[in-house]
Amino acid sequence: MTTAEQAAMAVELATLRGEIRTDMVDIKGSLAVLVERSNRTEQDVRDLARNTDEDIKALRADVEDVKRWRWMATGAAVAVGTAAGVVASIITG
């Protein structure tokens, strides 16, 4: 190999090294962005799960309240009906 060929090869190798370095920097930057997005997504999923759990607890409490009020309303209706029946029997009676 002649000196000119060696010099041309050295220039080519230096060019390739520069391109590889540039590509590696680009890859590292892209990976950093992906890691940040992944971290944000994980946090969003945790927040969503926590919020969903809180919403489910609130809905369950609301359902229990509705059930409790339903029985109380049924009891009140029976009491009013009974009282009305008593009053009606006294009046007609």
Residue pairs with C-beta under 8 A, 6 or more apart in sequence:
1 9
